[in-house]
Amino acid sequence: MTHTSRLLLTAAASAVLFSSCNSNERVDLRQKVDEYAVVKLSSPLMETLSDKDKQVLNLFRAAAVVADGLFWQQTFGDKALMENLENQAAKDYAMINYGPWDRLDDNSSFVEGYGEKPAGANYYPHDITPEEFAAFADPDKNSQYTVLRRDESGNLKCVWYRDEYRESLDRICKYLEEAAMITENEGLKNYLLKRVKAFRTDDYYESDLAWMDMKDSNIDIVIGPIENYDDKLNELKASYECFILLKDEERSAELAKYVSMLPELQKILPCPDEYKTFVPGTSSDLNVYDAIYYAGDCNAGSKTIAINLPNDDRVQAVKGTRRLQLHNSITAKFGKILLPIGRLLIEPEQQKHLRSEAFFWNVTFHEVAHGLGVKETVNGKGSVDDALKDEKTTWEEAKADILGLFMVCNLIDRNEIPLISKEDAITTFIAGLVRSVRFGTASSHGKANMMCYNYLKDNGAFVRNSDGLYHIDYAKALEAINSWAGLIIKTQATGDYEFAKAYTARNAVIHEPLAADIANVNGHTIPRDIRFDFIW
């Protein structure tokens, strides 16, 4: 057992054989498990692979399994404590949530003996306070790739991931090195070897550059400590995850033209010119993939359907980002969740505008929007991330949501996006907001969507008709899209943390009419999200 695995809520260890709902409210855990629709994750693209490609994929999967175990250590501790639960529904739900806390219900506990999830998960000592973290003088505390531990005297110390997780990382490196020896794609080989070096040094810059240069591989792996959503103390520490992906060459070719348009899209953002000085790189990819395996952070709770990486601003400034749309996952979420929600809540005359193609474009340009806007504050407060602190991911997700819709509507006007209308994009987006706010306030995405929903509603983008169904005013919706985007960019550009914090507190709230809508959706047994049956 690793050091991290021992960092558990010891009060719960004696309760591992007993499972129940939260003491405040009895919950049918089997029903909660069933709220995640099972999707058999596969792809017809598997049939196009060579024998060597399939060998590489098998090694990728072995590495992904190790990364999955690392995330268990980071977010909870010893996975066996959940695997040994006698209540099968509790065990199943713990596997979905990577622990005894419900990620789509504000991290409420559903296993007896476990209290609130520590804000810092296992990235910090459970008894750490924000004040103690602030007073700790070691600059390494601010690295994404250190954990904080206590020494023999109880004082804080930093431990690099390469040391904390050495045994597991050695195994991942072994699998990736073997894959590099087999693959015939030079770009993939270079990336894998540089990623191995990154795991051993906690310096991911060169491997991120190599991944950006990997343009012609039909198989891909995204693996490492990447996102920081799980760290609710500082939104700082990176969580291990892995995607294994197959490139859809035909669909990707259809998106290629948009990459060259990124600088132009930056210039048309609905905000003052002083907030548009960032110039996005045009080495960015905008491609379509099928996912065949998820592990770790991306597999916990709600499932990722698009990727926009690397997160490193230095890489983005030089080469942009790669934006990977996971077509099979997007299609599954639309059909199983978004479309049924729209048919339940939106007036019949406007339901024709609920379109899978619109959902695909909204998701695609959500990821594009992450690479646009402002990265450094305009008033000397440093980077947007540093200035907005624990609000940074909520506001970044809100920006991506609304700027994505802004760009889709703009490109439809230019006849650059075929087959859908602005009405399709807006209607599908609003139904998608209801889908996302069901994720709750524990999720930055959920909070961002609550703010967006309330802003659009308060500015007349939609009202309820006499039957209580949504009627969308498309002209007012377009005005609200512009003004909401402008407010977000201004908040980021000025690094106005106090405003951001207060605004989130007031507006990342589910008011009674929306709560009734969510209850209606839940009453019709529409899934909240999906979970995967990996058939490969």
Sequence and secondary structure as in RCSB ss.txt:
>XXXX:A:sequence
MTHTSRLLLTAAASAVLFSSCNSNERVDLRQKVDEYAVVKLSSPLMETLSDKDKQVLNLFRAAAVVADGLFWQQT
FGDKALMENLENQAAKDYAMINYGPWDRLDDNSSFVEGYGEKPAGANYYPHDITPEEFAAFADPDKNSQYTVLRR
DESGNLKCVWYRDEYRESLDRICKYLEEAAMITENEGLKNYLLKRVKAFRTDDYYESDLAWMDMKDSNIDIVIGP
IENYDDKLNELKASYECFILLKDEERSAELAKYVSMLPELQKILPCPDEYKTFVPGTSSDLNVYDAIYYAGDCNA
GSKTIAINLPNDDRVQAVKGTRRLQLHNSITAKFGKILLPIGRLLIEPEQQKHLRSEAFFWNVTFHEVAHGLGVK
ETVNGKGSVDDALKDEKTTWEEAKADILGLFMVCNLIDRNEIPLISKEDAITTFIAGLVRSVRFGTASSHGKANM
MCYNYLKDNGAFVRNSDGLYHIDYAKALEAINSWAGLIIKTQATGDYEFAKAYTARNAVIHEPLAADIANVNGHT
IPRDIRFDFIW
>XXXX:A:secstr
  TGGG S GGGGGGTT     TTS   HHHHHHTEEEEEE  GGGGG  HHHHHHHHHHHHHHHHHHHHHHHHH
TS THHHHT SSHHHHHHHHHHTSSEETTTTTEE STT  S  TTTTTS TT  HHHHHH   GGGG TTEEEEE
 TTS EEEEEHHHHTHHHHHHHHHHHHHHHHH   HHHHHHHHHHHHHHHHT  HHHHHHHHT  S SEEEEEEE
EE TT TTTS S EEEEEEEEE HHHHHHHGGGGGGHHHHHHTSSS GGG      S  EEEEEEEEEEEEGGGS
SS   EEEE   HHHHHHH  EEEEEHHHHHHHIIIIIHHHHHHHB GGGGGG  HHHHHHHHHHHHHHHTSS S
B SSSS BHHHHHGGGHHHHHHHHHHHHHHHHHHHHHHTT S S  HHHHHHHHHHHHHHHHTT TTSHHHHHHH
HHHHHHHHTTSEEE TTS EEE HHHHHHHHHHHHHHHHHHHHHT HHHHHHHHHHHS   HHHHHHHHHHHHTT
  SEEEEEE  
